[in-house]
Amino acid sequence: MLKLHNLSKYYRTDEVETVALNSVNIEIESGEFVAIMGPSGCGKSTLLNIIGMLDNPSSGEYVFMGEDVAGYSEAKLANIRKQNIGFIFQSFNLIDELTVAENIELALLYHNIPSKIRKERVAHVMDKVGIAHRAKHMPSQLSGGQQQRVAVARAVVGDQAMILADEPTGNLDSAHGQEVMEMLQSLNEEGTTIVMVTHSPSHADYARRTINLFDGHVVTENLRAAQ
Amino acid sequence: MYKNYLVTALRSFARHKLFSFINITGLAIGLAAFILILLFVRDQYNWDQNWHRSADTYKLETTLTYPDRDDRVSPGAVDPLKDLFLATYPEVEDITRYLSASMDLRLGDNLFREPAAFADPNIIDFFQFEFVEGNAEGALLNLNSIVITERLAAKLFPGESALGKVVTSTVRETQDYRIAGVIKDFSHNSHFSFEIIVPFSRDYFVGRRWFTEDWRFPLRRSYVRFKKGTDVAGVTAQLPALIEQHMPQETGGQETGRGRGMILNLIGLKDLHIYRMELTGDLATLQGFLVVGLLILVIAVVNFLNLSMARTSYRAREVALRKTVGASPRQVLVQFLTESVVLALVSLVIALALVELALPYYNDVLASVIEFDLFSNPLLLAGLTLLGIVVGLSAGSLHATYFAVLKPSSVLQGNGARDGGKQRFRTALVVGQFTIAIALMTTAYFVTKQTEYARTLNLGFDKENLVVLSGTNGQDSDAIKAKLLESPFILSVGRSSDVPTEGSEDRLQMRPVAGGDMAQLDGLPTGPDFFKVYNIPMLAGRPLDASVGVDNFRTRETREYREAVNIVINAAGARLLGFASPEAAIGQTIRTNLTSDFAFDATIVGVSADFHFDSARDVIRPGIYYLDEFRRSDMSIRIDAANIEAAQAAIGEAWQVFFPGQVMQTRSMAEMVERQYQGDARIGNLLTAFTVLAIIISCLGLFGMASFTVERRTKEIGIRKVLGARYGDISLLLLWQFSKPILVAVAAALPIALYISNEWLSGFAYRIELSPWPLLLISSAVLVIGWATVAGHAFKVARANPIRALRYE
């Protein structure tokens, strides 16, 4: 699916250069469920952003589905992103002005899909995550768990091959967290590649592989036998 | 896709009502102001555009030059030029001319004085005047036929057809004129002002001194139509040679003389009005207003830019999200530009309604007849729509670009976008806005002050209760005066060839006492009682006295100018001639040229105080006054202020005795003086009105910024309060934040405003002094308005419980 080779990311301010990622080498196969763990500030989110093409690496190679995308323009990246990658965030990031259905539909808007088909797919995915009865509600009228289910629906409605989840359970209580994890697991079983940043060891257990980051380095990679 | 943009945009507007309201209102007011000014400018540029082949038609105008006098510009041309043009230039297709004069029409017992064109019969075909009644064919072929306008037809024959009706008039002899046609009224933006077209006949003017067929009097308004594609500049270049070849150098008579020259101008019919405005300086004012309109629009657009930038954080998450799901930078750009264009178009619709509402008042102030023909004029509609789109694009450009290049990763993990240097830029925008507003306001202040000052200016004569009765030349002048003075309500009567505010056309040369070049003085033929009726005191010597023989320059008896005569000059004249004091001038005899052909010995018997004879804008010019019985057609009549109506009745009675069956023409001197200030007063009023709009829009923006800042600084203020800041400290903190940009704007506006005001004031001989104090006063006022605008927010947040503020994050 993707391969990072000697990939680094620095942030420069006037005086200091902060190294967020330092020569990271990671390979992720299609259909994997990978958890990324590490203390705050270790570069987890930066890594996820680079994998999601929301940020550019400072140096190194990023091969996504056979293409080296490291030097691509933003428009080109946007195009690859919308075809292949779905995102789930800790803070849900739903648009306050749009209803549940419209929020999910947003992910299809930039795909040149006719309105009717969009509506069908949105309805289908809402059923799948169990939020159909809330289709016309605004995000502010939903509980956190419900909001995250909408976010999951949005991430998968475009049939993305890979989902990047940045602490998807961080803002949820344990019951709702569990629910979201099960949803991700079943998506993975259907073939979706999932890369998830998490603080919770128990949620990391859902993944088949855990990458531990510390100060921008990959420290360990634990492989878990299939359950 | 666009539907989604629209839904998001609309819901976002609805959610941030204040922000949307300020943006739309500000833009609407700005657009309305700009459109109003644009309509006026368009109207001015639209004069005389639609005559038959306007583009090929030129007006022939004349400037007479003299070796020792100022040039004289005339809107006409001399008589022989028509034939000369037709014979010389094959590219001339046709020429038509008219002589502008008034005509008294008698209809039963009623008498009407109307402006008339004594025209070449081809004038109708030339301009293709549109006939409402009758037929253009042959309408002017008969000398007894006239064509009148619809307006005059309605006035003469209300409710019935004027065609074929007969009116009586005395042009040379009394005769009947049959109305052979009624043409459509000229639009307000046509330079034609006559109501009657009369076929020209030389017989009407035989023996009239001012009308001759030679090269002396450029009285014929002449229009030349060239063949399509003619190089008119080429023809113009040949005109000096034409004059050189044909103008007689030694023409007898007093008004011409050696070295007199003539410059001919061909002015395109379509450019005529703007050409005139350029001559009077009105064009600069017009352009100035266009700039003011643009500035107001800029202020409104800056508001929009500023508030949109301020609120980017509210929509950053949406943008970041759109980007993560695949929106390209271009798509984001398009989304936000579309949004601001939609907002601008909504504002435009409101602006159009505002324009429609304001137009009657606007026309009132401008004394104009501007129409807002939006729906009958697709070009205007298209133009304004384009304006709305351009305004929308520029208003949205900043935040749309900001969003297009926004990195989604920075937004999605954090709690919204960081401010990242935008604050300083926004402050700069506010400074720019207030600089414009304060500079406008200060300029408006000085324009208004100057107008007020000009009104209180001592004119040097008493303008109140003076009636000017024109057209009293002739041998009955003394008798009319005596008849008028029979009335106890008429206090005194003076005569002169022209009256104050009109200026004089005579220029006399006198040799200063110390020698050197000839000095030029404005000549005014008067009666002996001129100074008395205007209450102009003599500083030295005495006024002229008709009973003293040598005081009379020309009498009806002798008909000739005297070679030696007593005259009066004004104090400015005495200074110009080099006399140390008015007294020193008395008894001095100076060789004087009346024209380049006629010189005489002028002995100064009196020096009057200075008084304004031209516009009060100009400096008082040196003047020379002499008695001339042939040139004193204007009677200035001082009436009893307590019996104005009785006095006016007495004037009417006297008129009827001497001029039965003729229309009496009177004017009030106070009104004539007032009219001089109207133009400037109008500028002042308009500028003030537009300035108020500029301030309102700026304050709207400030209000929006304040509410935004308060929201953003809630947490900071909470912390400050927890640390012990008091209510007053917090309020001051916020007020100070908004005072800074205004104070910087004051500093920036000061030199700009003083420069512009000084430029404008330099057109006045008597002007107020510029000082920075009004600017500081205005700035304080703006500061107070600004405080009032933000105070509500400041107090609200200052009073709030800090715990709530801190929890808010």
Interface residues (C-beta under 8 A of the other chain):
Chain A: S45 N49 G52 L54 D55 E74 A75 A78 N79 R81 K82 Q83 G86 F87 F89 Q90 S91 N93 I95 D96 E97 L98 E102 E105 L106 A107 L109 Y110 H111 R154 G158 D166
Chain B: M1 N4 V7 T8 R11 S12 R15 R317 E318 A320 L321 R322 K323 T324 V325 G326 A327 S328 P329 R330 Q331 K407 P408 S409 L412 Q413 N415
